[in-house]
Amino acid sequence: MVRYNPWKLTDRERRNLLAVFYKSATMIEDYEESKQFFRDLLTVKERAMLARRLQIATMLVTGFTYREISDRLRVAKDTIARVQKWLNSGGDGYRKIIKKLLDYEKNKLKEEIKRRSEGRSIKKRYPQYYWARIID
């Protein structure tokens, strides 16, 4: 595999290269397109590594300890410390995405609870239809 050294480029070339990369990421319109783009762009190992970093950052932000994160994700404490360092030395990008992810998960959970509770109200409205379950 050919190694890439970004420092062999001029600052302008490096900025332009990154600008194209960031712009292409912002042009992704939905989950499937995102999945396809990153699958084509990154190796399985790279995708797993990035996903794990994001999970570590999410767990750190939500209050998990290093030990809990290490046990749950099977990562070294050095890796967790590195992510913590990135969060502490800026981390605004991490924090914004984590907030969006947590909001998304919260809304998904609310929809699931609402969907399940609607099913219960039908049972209350038409109990004779569910009589076999009531007897148990």
Distance bins in CASP14 RR format, pairs under 12 A and 6 or more apart:
PFRMAT RR
TARGET T0000
AUTHOR 0000-0000-0000
RMODE 2
METHOD distances of the structure
MODEL  1
1 43 0 0 0 0 1 0 0 0 0 0 0
1 45 0 0 0 0 0 1 0 0 0 0 0
1 46 0 0 0 0 0 1 0 0 0 0 0
4 14 0 0 0 0 0 1 0 0 0 0 0
4 17 0 0 0 0 0 1 0 0 0 0 0
5 14 0 0 0 0 0 1 0 0 0 0 0
6 13 0 0 0 0 1 0 0 0 0 0 0
6 14 1 0 1 0 0 0 0 0 0 0 0
6 15 0 0 0 0 0 1 0 0 0 0 0
6 16 0 0 0 0 0 1 0 0 0 0 0
6 17 1 0 0 1 0 0 0 0 0 0 0
6 18 0 0 0 0 1 0 0 0 0 0 0
6 21 0 0 0 0 0 1 0 0 0 0 0
7 13 0 0 0 0 0 1 0 0 0 0 0
7 14 0 0 0 0 1 0 0 0 0 0 0
8 14 0 0 0 0 1 0 0 0 0 0 0
8 17 0 0 0 0 0 1 0 0 0 0 0
9 15 0 0 0 0 1 0 0 0 0 0 0
9 16 0 0 0 0 1 0 0 0 0 0 0
9 17 1 0 0 1 0 0 0 0 0 0 0
9 18 0 0 0 0 0 1 0 0 0 0 0
10 16 0 0 0 0 1 0 0 0 0 0 0
10 17 0 0 0 0 0 1 0 0 0 0 0
11 17 0 0 0 0 0 1 0 0 0 0 0
11 18 0 0 0 0 0 1 0 0 0 0 0
12 18 0 0 0 0 0 1 0 0 0 0 0
12 19 0 0 0 0 0 1 0 0 0 0 0
13 19 0 0 0 0 0 1 0 0 0 0 0
13 20 0 0 0 0 0 1 0 0 0 0 0
14 20 0 0 0 0 0 1 0 0 0 0 0
14 21 0 0 0 0 0 1 0 0 0 0 0
15 21 0 0 0 0 0 1 0 0 0 0 0
15 22 0 0 0 0 0 1 0 0 0 0 0
16 22 0 0 0 0 0 1 0 0 0 0 0
16 23 0 0 0 0 0 1 0 0 0 0 0
17 23 0 0 0 0 0 1 0 0 0 0 0
17 24 0 0 0 0 0 1 0 0 0 0 0
18 24 0 0 0 0 0 1 0 0 0 0 0
18 25 0 0 0 0 0 1 0 0 0 0 0
19 25 0 0 0 0 0 1 0 0 0 0 0
19 26 0 0 0 0 0 1 0 0 0 0 0
20 26 0 0 0 0 0 1 0 0 0 0 0
20 27 0 0 0 0 0 1 0 0 0 0 0
21 27 0 0 0 0 0 1 0 0 0 0 0
21 37 0 0 0 0 0 1 0 0 0 0 0
21 38 0 0 0 0 0 1 0 0 0 0 0
21 41 0 0 0 0 1 0 0 0 0 0 0
21 42 0 0 0 0 0 1 0 0 0 0 0
22 28 0 0 0 0 0 1 0 0 0 0 0
22 93 0 0 0 0 0 1 0 0 0 0 0
24 33 0 0 0 0 0 1 0 0 0 0 0
24 34 0 0 0 0 0 1 0 0 0 0 0
24 37 1 0 0 1 0 0 0 0 0 0 0
24 38 0 0 0 0 0 1 0 0 0 0 0
24 40 0 0 0 0 0 1 0 0 0 0 0
24 41 0 0 0 0 1 0 0 0 0 0 0
25 33 0 0 0 0 0 1 0 0 0 0 0
25 34 0 0 0 0 1 0 0 0 0 0 0
25 37 1 0 0 1 0 0 0 0 0 0 0
25 38 0 0 0 0 1 0 0 0 0 0 0
25 41 0 0 0 0 1 0 0 0 0 0 0
25 42 0 0 0 0 0 1 0 0 0 0 0
25 97 0 0 0 0 0 1 0 0 0 0 0
26 33 0 0 0 0 0 1 0 0 0 0 0
26 34 0 0 0 0 0 1 0 0 0 0 0
26 37 0 0 0 0 0 1 0 0 0 0 0
27 33 0 0 0 0 1 0 0 0 0 0 0
27 34 0 0 0 0 0 1 0 0 0 0 0
27 37 0 0 0 0 1 0 0 0 0 0 0
28 34 1 0 1 0 0 0 0 0 0 0 0
28 35 0 0 0 0 1 0 0 0 0 0 0
28 36 0 0 0 0 1 0 0 0 0 0 0
28 37 1 0 1 0 0 0 0 0 0 0 0
28 38 0 0 0 0 1 0 0 0 0 0 0
28 40 0 0 0 0 0 1 0 0 0 0 0
28 41 0 0 0 0 0 1 0 0 0 0 0
29 35 0 0 0 0 0 1 0 0 0 0 0
29 36 0 0 0 0 0 1 0 0 0 0 0
29 37 0 0 0 0 0 1 0 0 0 0 0
30 36 0 0 0 0 1 0 0 0 0 0 0
30 37 0 0 0 0 0 1 0 0 0 0 0
31 37 0 0 0 0 0 1 0 0 0 0 0
31 38 0 0 0 0 0 1 0 0 0 0 0
31 104 0 0 0 0 0 1 0 0 0 0 0
32 38 0 0 0 0 0 1 0 0 0 0 0
32 39 0 0 0 0 0 1 0 0 0 0 0
33 39 0 0 0 0 0 1 0 0 0 0 0
33 40 0 0 0 0 0 1 0 0 0 0 0
34 40 0 0 0 0 0 1 0 0 0 0 0
34 41 0 0 0 0 0 1 0 0 0 0 0
34 42 0 0 0 0 0 1 0 0 0 0 0
34 47 0 0 0 0 0 1 0 0 0 0 0
35 41 0 0 0 0 0 1 0 0 0 0 0
35 42 0 0 0 0 0 1 0 0 0 0 0
35 47 0 0 0 0 1 0 0 0 0 0 0
35 51 0 0 0 0 0 1 0 0 0 0 0
36 42 0 0 0 0 0 1 0 0 0 0 0
37 47 0 0 0 0 0 1 0 0 0 0 0
38 44 0 0 0 0 0 1 0 0 0 0 0
38 46 0 0 0 0 1 0 0 0 0 0 0
38 47 1 0 0 1 0 0 0 0 0 0 0
38 48 0 0 0 0 0 1 0 0 0 0 0
38 50 0 0 0 0 1 0 0 0 0 0 0
38 51 0 0 0 0 1 0 0 0 0 0 0
39 46 0 0 0 0 0 1 0 0 0 0 0
39 47 1 0 0 1 0 0 0 0 0 0 0
39 48 0 0 0 0 0 1 0 0 0 0 0
40 46 0 0 0 0 0 1 0 0 0 0 0
40 47 0 0 0 0 0 1 0 0 0 0 0
41 47 0 0 0 0 1 0 0 0 0 0 0
41 50 0 0 0 0 0 1 0 0 0 0 0
42 48 0 0 0 0 1 0 0 0 0 0 0
42 49 0 0 0 0 1 0 0 0 0 0 0
42 50 1 0 0 1 0 0 0 0 0 0 0
42 51 0 0 0 0 0 1 0 0 0 0 0
43 49 0 0 0 0 1 0 0 0 0 0 0
43 50 0 0 0 0 0 1 0 0 0 0 0
44 50 0 0 0 0 0 1 0 0 0 0 0
44 51 0 0 0 0 0 1 0 0 0 0 0
45 51 0 0 0 0 0 1 0 0 0 0 0
45 52 0 0 0 0 0 1 0 0 0 0 0
46 52 0 0 0 0 0 1 0 0 0 0 0
46 53 0 0 0 0 0 1 0 0 0 0 0
47 53 0 0 0 0 0 1 0 0 0 0 0
47 54 0 0 0 0 0 1 0 0 0 0 0
48 54 0 0 0 0 0 1 0 0 0 0 0
48 55 0 0 0 0 0 1 0 0 0 0 0
48 73 0 0 0 0 0 1 0 0 0 0 0
48 74 0 0 0 0 0 1 0 0 0 0 0
48 75 0 0 0 0 0 1 0 0 0 0 0
49 55 0 0 0 0 0 1 0 0 0 0 0
49 56 0 0 0 0 0 1 0 0 0 0 0
49 73 0 0 0 0 0 1 0 0 0 0 0
49 75 0 0 0 0 0 1 0 0 0 0 0
49 79 0 0 0 0 1 0 0 0 0 0 0
49 82 0 0 0 0 0 1 0 0 0 0 0
49 83 0 0 0 0 0 1 0 0 0 0 0
50 56 0 0 0 0 0 1 0 0 0 0 0
50 57 0 0 0 0 0 1 0 0 0 0 0
50 83 0 0 0 0 0 1 0 0 0 0 0
50 94 0 0 0 0 0 1 0 0 0 0 0
50 97 0 0 0 0 0 1 0 0 0 0 0
51 57 0 0 0 0 0 1 0 0 0 0 0
51 58 0 0 0 0 0 1 0 0 0 0 0
51 73 0 0 0 0 0 1 0 0 0 0 0
51 75 0 0 0 0 0 1 0 0 0 0 0
51 101 0 0 0 0 0 1 0 0 0 0 0
52 58 0 0 0 0 0 1 0 0 0 0 0
52 59 0 0 0 0 0 1 0 0 0 0 0
52 69 0 0 0 0 0 1 0 0 0 0 0
52 70 0 0 0 0 0 1 0 0 0 0 0
52 72 0 0 0 0 0 1 0 0 0 0 0
52 73 1 0 0 1 0 0 0 0 0 0 0
52 74 0 0 0 0 1 0 0 0 0 0 0
52 75 1 0 0 1 0 0 0 0 0 0 0
52 76 0 0 0 0 0 1 0 0 0 0 0
52 79 1 0 0 1 0 0 0 0 0 0 0
52 80 0 0 0 0 0 1 0 0 0 0 0
52 82 0 0 0 0 0 1 0 0 0 0 0
52 83 0 0 0 0 1 0 0 0 0 0 0
53 59 0 0 0 0 0 1 0 0 0 0 0
53 60 0 0 0 0 0 1 0 0 0 0 0
53 69 0 0 0 0 0 1 0 0 0 0 0
53 73 0 0 0 0 0 1 0 0 0 0 0
53 75 0 0 0 0 1 0 0 0 0 0 0
53 79 1 0 0 1 0 0 0 0 0 0 0
53 80 0 0 0 0 1 0 0 0 0 0 0
53 82 0 0 0 0 1 0 0 0 0 0 0
53 83 1 0 1 0 0 0 0 0 0 0 0
53 84 0 0 0 0 0 1 0 0 0 0 0
53 85 0 0 0 0 0 1 0 0 0 0 0
53 86 0 0 0 0 1 0 0 0 0 0 0
53 87 0 0 0 0 0 1 0 0 0 0 0
53 91 0 0 0 0 0 1 0 0 0 0 0
53 94 0 0 0 0 1 0 0 0 0 0 0
53 97 0 0 0 0 0 1 0 0 0 0 0
53 98 0 0 0 0 0 1 0 0 0 0 0
54 60 0 0 0 0 0 1 0 0 0 0 0
54 61 0 0 0 0 0 1 0 0 0 0 0
54 73 0 0 0 0 0 1 0 0 0 0 0
54 83 0 0 0 0 1 0 0 0 0 0 0
54 86 0 0 0 0 0 1 0 0 0 0 0
54 87 0 0 0 0 0 1 0 0 0 0 0
54 91 0 0 0 0 0 1 0 0 0 0 0
54 93 0 0 0 0 0 1 0 0 0 0 0
54 94 1 0 0 1 0 0 0 0 0 0 0
54 95 0 0 0 0 0 1 0 0 0 0 0
54 97 1 0 0 1 0 0 0 0 0 0 0
54 98 1 0 0 1 0 0 0 0 0 0 0
54 100 0 0 0 0 0 1 0 0 0 0 0
54 101 0 0 0 0 1 0 0 0 0 0 0
54 102 0 0 0 0 0 1 0 0 0 0 0
55 61 0 0 0 0 0 1 0 0 0 0 0
55 62 0 0 0 0 0 1 0 0 0 0 0
55 64 0 0 0 0 0 1 0 0 0 0 0
55 69 0 0 0 0 1 0 0 0 0 0 0
55 72 0 0 0 0 1 0 0 0 0 0 0
55 73 1 0 0 1 0 0 0 0 0 0 0
55 74 0 0 0 0 0 1 0 0 0 0 0
55 75 0 0 0 0 1 0 0 0 0 0 0
55 79 0 0 0 0 0 1 0 0 0 0 0
55 80 0 0 0 0 0 1 0 0 0 0 0
55 83 0 0 0 0 1 0 0 0 0 0 0
55 94 0 0 0 0 0 1 0 0 0 0 0
55 97 0 0 0 0 0 1 0 0 0 0 0
55 98 0 0 0 0 1 0 0 0 0 0 0
55 101 0 0 0 0 1 0 0 0 0 0 0
56 62 0 0 0 0 0 1 0 0 0 0 0
56 63 0 0 0 0 0 1 0 0 0 0 0
56 64 0 0 0 0 1 0 0 0 0 0 0
56 66 0 0 0 0 1 0 0 0 0 0 0
56 68 0 0 0 0 0 1 0 0 0 0 0
56 69 1 0 1 0 0 0 0 0 0 0 0
56 70 0 0 0 0 1 0 0 0 0 0 0
56 72 0 0 0 0 1 0 0 0 0 0 0
56 73 1 0 0 1 0 0 0 0 0 0 0
56 74 0 0 0 0 0 1 0 0 0 0 0
56 75 1 0 0 1 0 0 0 0 0 0 0
56 76 0 0 0 0 0 1 0 0 0 0 0
56 77 0 0 0 0 0 1 0 0 0 0 0
56 78 0 0 0 0 0 1 0 0 0 0 0
56 79 1 0 0 1 0 0 0 0 0 0 0
56 80 1 0 1 0 0 0 0 0 0 0 0
56 81 0 0 0 0 1 0 0 0 0 0 0
56 82 0 0 0 0 1 0 0 0 0 0 0
56 83 1 0 1 0 0 0 0 0 0 0 0
56 84 0 0 0 0 1 0 0 0 0 0 0
56 85 0 0 0 0 0 1 0 0 0 0 0
56 86 0 0 0 0 1 0 0 0 0 0 0
56 87 0 0 0 0 1 0 0 0 0 0 0
56 94 0 0 0 0 1 0 0 0 0 0 0
56 98 0 0 0 0 0 1 0 0 0 0 0
57 63 0 0 0 0 0 1 0 0 0 0 0
57 64 0 0 0 0 0 1 0 0 0 0 0
57 69 0 0 0 0 1 0 0 0 0 0 0
57 73 0 0 0 0 0 1 0 0 0 0 0
57 75 0 0 0 0 0 1 0 0 0 0 0
57 79 0 0 0 0 0 1 0 0 0 0 0
57 80 0 0 0 0 1 0 0 0 0 0 0
57 82 0 0 0 0 0 1 0 0 0 0 0
57 83 1 0 1 0 0 0 0 0 0 0 0
57 84 0 0 0 0 1 0 0 0 0 0 0
57 85 0 0 0 0 0 1 0 0 0 0 0
57 86 1 0 0 1 0 0 0 0 0 0 0
57 87 1 0 1 0 0 0 0 0 0 0 0
57 88 0 0 0 0 0 1 0 0 0 0 0
57 90 0 0 0 0 0 1 0 0 0 0 0
57 91 0 0 0 0 1 0 0 0 0 0 0
57 92 0 0 0 0 0 1 0 0 0 0 0
57 93 0 0 0 0 1 0 0 0 0 0 0
57 94 1 0 1 0 0 0 0 0 0 0 0
57 95 0 0 0 0 1 0 0 0 0 0 0
57 96 0 0 0 0 0 1 0 0 0 0 0
57 97 0 0 0 0 1 0 0 0 0 0 0
57 98 1 0 0 1 0 0 0 0 0 0 0
57 99 0 0 0 0 0 1 0 0 0 0 0
57 101 0 0 0 0 0 1 0 0 0 0 0
57 102 0 0 0 0 0 1 0 0 0 0 0
58 64 0 0 0 0 1 0 0 0 0 0 0
58 69 0 0 0 0 1 0 0 0 0 0 0
58 72 0 0 0 0 0 1 0 0 0 0 0
58 73 0 0 0 0 0 1 0 0 0 0 0
58 83 0 0 0 0 1 0 0 0 0 0 0
58 87 0 0 0 0 0 1 0 0 0 0 0
58 94 0 0 0 0 1 0 0 0 0 0 0
58 95 0 0 0 0 0 1 0 0 0 0 0
58 97 0 0 0 0 1 0 0 0 0 0 0
58 98 1 0 1 0 0 0 0 0 0 0 0
58 99 0 0 0 0 1 0 0 0 0 0 0
58 100 0 0 0 0 0 1 0 0 0 0 0
58 101 1 0 0 1 0 0 0 0 0 0 0
58 102 1 0 0 1 0 0 0 0 0 0 0
58 104 0 0 0 0 0 1 0 0 0 0 0
58 105 0 0 0 0 1 0 0 0 0 0 0
59 65 0 0 0 0 1 0 0 0 0 0 0
59 66 0 0 0 0 1 0 0 0 0 0 0
59 67 0 0 0 0 0 1 0 0 0 0 0
59 68 1 0 0 1 0 0 0 0 0 0 0
59 69 1 0 1 0 0 0 0 0 0 0 0
59 70 0 0 0 0 0 1 0 0 0 0 0
59 71 0 0 0 0 0 1 0 0 0 0 0
59 72 1 0 0 1 0 0 0 0 0 0 0
59 73 1 0 0 1 0 0 0 0 0 0 0
59 75 0 0 0 0 0 1 0 0 0 0 0
59 79 0 0 0 0 0 1 0 0 0 0 0
59 80 0 0 0 0 1 0 0 0 0 0 0
59 83 0 0 0 0 1 0 0 0 0 0 0
59 84 0 0 0 0 0 1 0 0 0 0 0
59 87 0 0 0 0 0 1 0 0 0 0 0
59 94 0 0 0 0 0 1 0 0 0 0 0
59 98 0 0 0 0 1 0 0 0 0 0 0
59 101 0 0 0 0 0 1 0 0 0 0 0
59 102 0 0 0 0 0 1 0 0 0 0 0
60 66 0 0 0 0 1 0 0 0 0 0 0
60 68 0 0 0 0 0 1 0 0 0 0 0
60 69 1 0 0 1 0 0 0 0 0 0 0
60 70 0 0 0 0 0 1 0 0 0 0 0
60 73 0 0 0 0 0 1 0 0 0 0 0
60 75 0 0 0 0 0 1 0 0 0 0 0
60 79 0 0 0 0 0 1 0 0 0 0 0
60 80 1 0 0 1 0 0 0 0 0 0 0
60 81 0 0 0 0 0 1 0 0 0 0 0
60 82 0 0 0 0 0 1 0 0 0 0 0
60 83 1 0 0 1 0 0 0 0 0 0 0
60 84 1 0 1 0 0 0 0 0 0 0 0
60 85 0 0 0 0 0 1 0 0 0 0 0
60 86 0 0 0 0 1 0 0 0 0 0 0
60 87 1 0 0 1 0 0 0 0 0 0 0
60 88 0 0 0 0 1 0 0 0 0 0 0
60 91 0 0 0 0 0 1 0 0 0 0 0
60 94 0 0 0 0 1 0 0 0 0 0 0
60 95 0 0 0 0 0 1 0 0 0 0 0
60 98 0 0 0 0 1 0 0 0 0 0 0
61 69 0 0 0 0 0 1 0 0 0 0 0
61 83 0 0 0 0 0 1 0 0 0 0 0
61 84 0 0 0 0 0 1 0 0 0 0 0
61 86 0 0 0 0 0 1 0 0 0 0 0
61 87 1 0 0 1 0 0 0 0 0 0 0
61 88 0 0 0 0 0 1 0 0 0 0 0
61 91 0 0 0 0 1 0 0 0 0 0 0
61 92 0 0 0 0 0 1 0 0 0 0 0
61 93 0 0 0 0 0 1 0 0 0 0 0
61 94 1 0 0 1 0 0 0 0 0 0 0
61 95 1 0 0 1 0 0 0 0 0 0 0
61 96 0 0 0 0 0 1 0 0 0 0 0
61 97 0 0 0 0 0 1 0 0 0 0 0
61 98 1 0 1 0 0 0 0 0 0 0 0
61 99 0 0 0 0 1 0 0 0 0 0 0
61 101 0 0 0 0 0 1 0 0 0 0 0
61 102 0 0 0 0 1 0 0 0 0 0 0
62 68 0 0 0 0 0 1 0 0 0 0 0
62 69 0 0 0 0 0 1 0 0 0 0 0
62 87 0 0 0 0 0 1 0 0 0 0 0
62 95 0 0 0 0 0 1 0 0 0 0 0
62 98 0 0 0 0 1 0 0 0 0 0 0
62 99 0 0 0 0 0 1 0 0 0 0 0
62 101 0 0 0 0 0 1 0 0 0 0 0
62 102 1 0 0 1 0 0 0 0 0 0 0
62 105 0 0 0 0 0 1 0 0 0 0 0
62 106 0 0 0 0 0 1 0 0 0 0 0
63 69 0 0 0 0 1 0 0 0 0 0 0
63 84 0 0 0 0 0 1 0 0 0 0 0
63 87 0 0 0 0 0 1 0 0 0 0 0
63 98 0 0 0 0 0 1 0 0 0 0 0
64 70 0 0 0 0 1 0 0 0 0 0 0
64 71 0 0 0 0 1 0 0 0 0 0 0
64 72 1 0 0 1 0 0 0 0 0 0 0
64 73 0 0 0 0 1 0 0 0 0 0 0
64 75 0 0 0 0 0 1 0 0 0 0 0
64 80 0 0 0 0 1 0 0 0 0 0 0
64 83 0 0 0 0 0 1 0 0 0 0 0
64 84 0 0 0 0 0 1 0 0 0 0 0
65 71 0 0 0 0 1 0 0 0 0 0 0
65 72 0 0 0 0 0 1 0 0 0 0 0
65 77 0 0 0 0 0 1 0 0 0 0 0
65 80 0 0 0 0 1 0 0 0 0 0 0
65 84 0 0 0 0 0 1 0 0 0 0 0
66 72 0 0 0 0 0 1 0 0 0 0 0
66 73 0 0 0 0 0 1 0 0 0 0 0
66 75 0 0 0 0 1 0 0 0 0 0 0
66 76 0 0 0 0 1 0 0 0 0 0 0
66 77 1 0 1 0 0 0 0 0 0 0 0
66 78 0 0 0 0 0 1 0 0 0 0 0
66 79 0 0 0 0 1 0 0 0 0 0 0
66 80 1 0 1 0 0 0 0 0 0 0 0
66 81 1 0 0 1 0 0 0 0 0 0 0
66 82 0 0 0 0 0 1 0 0 0 0 0
66 83 0 0 0 0 0 1 0 0 0 0 0
66 84 0 0 0 0 1 0 0 0 0 0 0
67 73 0 0 0 0 0 1 0 0 0 0 0
67 75 0 0 0 0 0 1 0 0 0 0 0
67 77 0 0 0 0 1 0 0 0 0 0 0
67 80 0 0 0 0 1 0 0 0 0 0 0
68 74 0 0 0 0 0 1 0 0 0 0 0
68 75 0 0 0 0 0 1 0 0 0 0 0
68 77 0 0 0 0 0 1 0 0 0 0 0
68 80 0 0 0 0 1 0 0 0 0 0 0
69 75 1 0 0 1 0 0 0 0 0 0 0
69 76 0 0 0 0 0 1 0 0 0 0 0
69 77 0 0 0 0 1 0 0 0 0 0 0
69 79 0 0 0 0 1 0 0 0 0 0 0
69 80 1 0 1 0 0 0 0 0 0 0 0
69 81 0 0 0 0 0 1 0 0 0 0 0
69 83 0 0 0 0 1 0 0 0 0 0 0
69 84 0 0 0 0 1 0 0 0 0 0 0
70 76 1 0 0 1 0 0 0 0 0 0 0
70 77 1 0 1 0 0 0 0 0 0 0 0
70 78 0 0 0 0 0 1 0 0 0 0 0
70 79 0 0 0 0 1 0 0 0 0 0 0
70 80 1 0 0 1 0 0 0 0 0 0 0
70 81 0 0 0 0 0 1 0 0 0 0 0
70 83 0 0 0 0 0 1 0 0 0 0 0
71 77 0 0 0 0 0 1 0 0 0 0 0
71 80 0 0 0 0 0 1 0 0 0 0 0
72 80 0 0 0 0 0 1 0 0 0 0 0
73 79 0 0 0 0 1 0 0 0 0 0 0
73 80 0 0 0 0 1 0 0 0 0 0 0
73 83 0 0 0 0 0 1 0 0 0 0 0
74 80 0 0 0 0 0 1 0 0 0 0 0
75 81 0 0 0 0 0 1 0 0 0 0 0
75 82 0 0 0 0 0 1 0 0 0 0 0
75 83 0 0 0 0 1 0 0 0 0 0 0
76 82 0 0 0 0 1 0 0 0 0 0 0
76 83 0 0 0 0 0 1 0 0 0 0 0
77 83 0 0 0 0 0 1 0 0 0 0 0
77 84 0 0 0 0 1 0 0 0 0 0 0
78 84 0 0 0 0 0 1 0 0 0 0 0
78 85 0 0 0 0 0 1 0 0 0 0 0
79 85 0 0 0 0 0 1 0 0 0 0 0
79 86 0 0 0 0 0 1 0 0 0 0 0
80 86 0 0 0 0 0 1 0 0 0 0 0
80 87 0 0 0 0 0 1 0 0 0 0 0
81 87 0 0 0 0 0 1 0 0 0 0 0
81 88 0 0 0 0 0 1 0 0 0 0 0
82 88 0 0 0 0 0 1 0 0 0 0 0
82 89 0 0 0 0 0 1 0 0 0 0 0
83 89 0 0 0 0 0 1 0 0 0 0 0
83 91 0 0 0 0 1 0 0 0 0 0 0
83 94 0 0 0 0 1 0 0 0 0 0 0
83 98 0 0 0 0 0 1 0 0 0 0 0
84 90 0 0 0 0 0 1 0 0 0 0 0
84 91 0 0 0 0 0 1 0 0 0 0 0
84 94 0 0 0 0 0 1 0 0 0 0 0
85 91 0 0 0 0 1 0 0 0 0 0 0
85 94 0 0 0 0 0 1 0 0 0 0 0
86 92 0 0 0 0 0 1 0 0 0 0 0
86 93 0 0 0 0 1 0 0 0 0 0 0
86 94 1 0 0 1 0 0 0 0 0 0 0
86 95 0 0 0 0 0 1 0 0 0 0 0
87 93 0 0 0 0 1 0 0 0 0 0 0
87 94 1 0 1 0 0 0 0 0 0 0 0
87 95 1 0 0 1 0 0 0 0 0 0 0
87 96 0 0 0 0 0 1 0 0 0 0 0
87 97 0 0 0 0 0 1 0 0 0 0 0
87 98 0 0 0 0 1 0 0 0 0 0 0
88 94 0 0 0 0 0 1 0 0 0 0 0
88 95 0 0 0 0 0 1 0 0 0 0 0
90 96 0 0 0 0 0 1 0 0 0 0 0
91 97 0 0 0 0 1 0 0 0 0 0 0
91 98 0 0 0 0 1 0 0 0 0 0 0
91 99 0 0 0 0 0 1 0 0 0 0 0
92 98 0 0 0 0 0 1 0 0 0 0 0
92 99 0 0 0 0 0 1 0 0 0 0 0
93 99 0 0 0 0 1 0 0 0 0 0 0
93 100 0 0 0 0 0 1 0 0 0 0 0
93 101 0 0 0 0 0 1 0 0 0 0 0
94 100 0 0 0 0 0 1 0 0 0 0 0
94 101 0 0 0 0 0 1 0 0 0 0 0
95 101 0 0 0 0 0 1 0 0 0 0 0
95 102 0 0 0 0 0 1 0 0 0 0 0
96 102 0 0 0 0 0 1 0 0 0 0 0
96 103 0 0 0 0 0 1 0 0 0 0 0
97 103 0 0 0 0 0 1 0 0 0 0 0
97 104 0 0 0 0 0 1 0 0 0 0 0
98 104 0 0 0 0 0 1 0 0 0 0 0
98 105 0 0 0 0 0 1 0 0 0 0 0
99 105 0 0 0 0 0 1 0 0 0 0 0
99 106 0 0 0 0 0 1 0 0 0 0 0
100 106 0 0 0 0 0 1 0 0 0 0 0
100 107 0 0 0 0 0 1 0 0 0 0 0
101 107 0 0 0 0 0 1 0 0 0 0 0
101 108 0 0 0 0 0 1 0 0 0 0 0
102 108 0 0 0 0 0 1 0 0 0 0 0
102 109 0 0 0 0 0 1 0 0 0 0 0
103 109 0 0 0 0 0 1 0 0 0 0 0
103 110 0 0 0 0 0 1 0 0 0 0 0
104 110 0 0 0 0 0 1 0 0 0 0 0
104 111 0 0 0 0 0 1 0 0 0 0 0
105 111 0 0 0 0 0 1 0 0 0 0 0
105 112 0 0 0 0 0 1 0 0 0 0 0
106 112 0 0 0 0 0 1 0 0 0 0 0
106 113 0 0 0 0 0 1 0 0 0 0 0
107 113 0 0 0 0 0 1 0 0 0 0 0
107 114 0 0 0 0 0 1 0 0 0 0 0
108 114 0 0 0 0 0 1 0 0 0 0 0
108 115 0 0 0 0 0 1 0 0 0 0 0
109 115 0 0 0 0 0 1 0 0 0 0 0
109 116 0 0 0 0 0 1 0 0 0 0 0
110 116 0 0 0 0 0 1 0 0 0 0 0
110 117 0 0 0 0 0 1 0 0 0 0 0
111 117 0 0 0 0 0 1 0 0 0 0 0
111 118 0 0 0 0 0 1 0 0 0 0 0
112 118 0 0 0 0 0 1 0 0 0 0 0
112 119 0 0 0 0 0 1 0 0 0 0 0
113 119 0 0 0 0 0 1 0 0 0 0 0
113 120 0 0 0 0 0 1 0 0 0 0 0
114 120 0 0 0 0 0 1 0 0 0 0 0
114 121 0 0 0 0 0 1 0 0 0 0 0
115 121 0 0 0 0 0 1 0 0 0 0 0
115 122 0 0 0 0 0 1 0 0 0 0 0
116 122 0 0 0 0 0 1 0 0 0 0 0
116 123 0 0 0 0 0 1 0 0 0 0 0
117 123 0 0 0 0 0 1 0 0 0 0 0
117 124 0 0 0 0 0 1 0 0 0 0 0
118 124 0 0 0 0 0 1 0 0 0 0 0
118 125 0 0 0 0 0 1 0 0 0 0 0
119 125 0 0 0 0 1 0 0 0 0 0 0
119 126 0 0 0 0 0 1 0 0 0 0 0
119 129 0 0 0 0 0 1 0 0 0 0 0
119 130 0 0 0 0 0 1 0 0 0 0 0
120 126 0 0 0 0 0 1 0 0 0 0 0
120 127 0 0 0 0 0 1 0 0 0 0 0
120 130 0 0 0 0 0 1 0 0 0 0 0
120 133 0 0 0 0 0 1 0 0 0 0 0
121 127 0 0 0 0 0 1 0 0 0 0 0
122 129 0 0 0 0 1 0 0 0 0 0 0
122 130 0 0 0 0 1 0 0 0 0 0 0
123 129 1 0 0 1 0 0 0 0 0 0 0
123 130 1 0 1 0 0 0 0 0 0 0 0
123 131 0 0 0 0 0 1 0 0 0 0 0
123 132 0 0 0 0 0 1 0 0 0 0 0
123 133 1 0 0 1 0 0 0 0 0 0 0
123 134 0 0 0 0 1 0 0 0 0 0 0
124 130 0 0 0 0 1 0 0 0 0 0 0
124 134 0 0 0 0 0 1 0 0 0 0 0
126 133 0 0 0 0 0 1 0 0 0 0 0
126 134 0 0 0 0 0 1 0 0 0 0 0
127 133 0 0 0 0 1 0 0 0 0 0 0
127 134 1 0 0 1 0 0 0 0 0 0 0
127 135 0 0 0 0 0 1 0 0 0 0 0
128 134 0 0 0 0 1 0 0 0 0 0 0
128 135 0 0 0 0 0 1 0 0 0 0 0
130 136 0 0 0 0 0 1 0 0 0 0 0
END
